[in-house]
Amino acid sequence: MSKIIIVSNRLPISISKREGKLLFRRSSGGLATGVSSIHKSKETLWIGWPGLISSSQEKANITKELRPRKLVPVFLTQKKIEKYYEGFSNRTIWPLFHYFSEHVYYDESLWRAYENVNHIFAEQVLNFYDKGDMIWVHDYQLMLVPSILRDRYPEASVGFFLHIPFPSFEIFRTLPWRQQILDGLLGADLIGFHTFDYARHFLSSILRLKGLEQEMQTVYYNNRYIRIDSFPMGIDYKKYAAASQSHAVQKYLDRFIDPKRNRKIIVSIDRLDYSKGLVQRLEAFQLFLENNPEYHGKVEFILLVVPSRVKVEYYRQLKKKIDEYVGRINGIFGNMEWTPVHYFYRSLPYYALISLFYYADIGLVTPLRDGMNLVAKEFIACHQDKPGVLILSEMAGAANELGAAILINPNDMNDIVSAIKKAITMDIAEQKERLKHMQNQISRYDVEKWAGDFMTQLEEVIRIRDESGINVLTPEIMTEIENKVTLAKNALCILDYDGTLVPFTNQPEQAKPSRELVALLRTLNNCKSVHVVIVSGRDRESLDAFFADLDVDIVAEHGAWIGNSEGAGRQWHTIAPLSDEWKEEIRHILDRYVIRTPGSFIEEKEFSLVWHYRQSDVGLGQQRAHELRETLSYITANLNLQVLEGAKIVEVKNSGINKGRAVEQLQQRFKPDFILVAGDDWTDEDMFKALPQESWSIKVGMQRSAARYNLKSYESMIELLQRISKRMMNEKDY
Ligand code: GDG
């Protein structure tokens, strides 16, 4: 039975030792709780780092103890953790992806450690991988794992989810290892983010850095379709909603609550991190107290900061700043009866945390940047029968779903101050109304739905991949083609040119056929029983020049012209009576687009005009191509013209002309008993559709096609032609 392999930096447990015995405790982080629902319910294995363990005896014991819990450890040395985790992950990726460029640290040796540890994780996955398993890799520490797995098992099903933001292209492009990170992620079949914005940023980065265009959030890369989508992570809603009524929570509450005090309680809970905006939050609270003396003694702020990354100097400084700030506020405003800020620097047991959520009237969640922020959702879930107000930063992914919170800009002190005042004075009916709205939202898409949704989409992507209609032309089929063409009395080989026989180049005129290619085509065509025809979207002059001393027929301008090779030069005729009177008007429009789109240019053919934008900025080119199409569709409607969008081109030409029509004419003329047709882009689909069923049609590229077979690249196509030509030379008349 196939299983799901979950891979994350940390295993969802923490290990400690008491009286020589190992103790295992479940961790409470967002990822750990989130993925646990899948881990508990399905056939799974969770691979991750269990914490620093040095003795080999302990490693063996831990491995044994973890196995029944479906957990597999990846042991790492302290040095590796320092460089890969504390180093590259937390000093390079974390600050960069949270837009803290000033804290980003670039160091080649940290990058190398990151690469190395990603390989170690991937190796451990491969130790447990069986064909048919699905692998779900998590977070920014393991962004190279998908491609390492893909290299080893091209058919593996791999999903990746990023728990932190993906920054805009302008930020991401500054990373020296940006290409490697993108390549790493693109090894996955499905790449998930918390929000549509992060997914959009990722798409824009792969468009600009790898030239990959998306269609419906899907990109085609290395012969695979990769889906990019957003999955806003939820919480275990039912658990939080029910918890406030539990005995354990009541016990904590009995200790907190002093009904005589009648104070508004504000709570905030975060890991110690600069991204959380802790200092700014304290600043805002101070400003609130300065501006609103009437609330002195009536508001208390419980600030829970969970220790984190304590070894990093910057975090130590941050802690110091918070300590000082809290002291300052309490010193300035506090008195014997009232301490404005209650500050705890530690983590709390689960039920203590819930009671804090429940007890508080206001949740103050003001990160400067946060992938999602589950605390905001947990606060809302805990307030079932008790009103409460959430103040939430727009910069947290959760703000997309929690629009009924008081949304603030965490850098705007006055905004936070007014939000606190608004929250304190909000009437109960409005509080309940807003809570209801948000509870509806987060109860519908809870963590189980989130994980289930991700896995369902991954299954869907895999299903589409497996049923994509891609039928790879195997070496056995190549041999069959060789056999058939050798037996044929009258074989017709119709070959598209660009992308099928030669690679694409930036300038169309650079793609001249090599001497070897011309020689190969000549050998094929010289065989008495074989007729070679080159088909292209190019103009006939260029094709005539390319194949001047080759005696083959040519179809030019996507089927507008057919050039019959008859001894001395080619006799050209149009496939039907055509007009070019429209060109003046259309050229005028295209000229405007050339001026507005640096790098683009017009190619003029006798019966068509083409606007090329391969060398323009990708985003701009795409946008202009879209605009141009729109503009042209109005103008061409009455002119009997068609507008085609191809590989970085927009082409205008006479209607009813296509390569399929040309192929029909060729068949009538040659009456072949064997047809081989190859092409790489969608204009070649007309040819494939115009063929009798038994023809050998080949799509060059791994996309869905009307052709019978797919070949990976033009190189494989050349290989096929070489094999055929060799057989012909050995067995046929010349
Ligand atoms: C990443 C992203 C994204 C906190 N203190 C205690 C405690 N917690 C629990 C909270 C919550 C979780 O930890 C923290 O979740 P966050 O969402 O705030 O952030 P992270 O897990 O640090 O980080 C973040 C998340 O991944 C999920 O994708 O939302 O943006 O940075 O569940 O309740 N739990 C206990 N004691 C504590 O003291 N028991």
Residues whose N, C-alpha, C, O or C-beta is under 5 A from the ligand:
A	BS01	GDG	S28 G29 G30 L31 H163 I164 M233 V306 R346 S347 L348 P349 Y350 L353 D370 G371 M372 N373 L374 V375
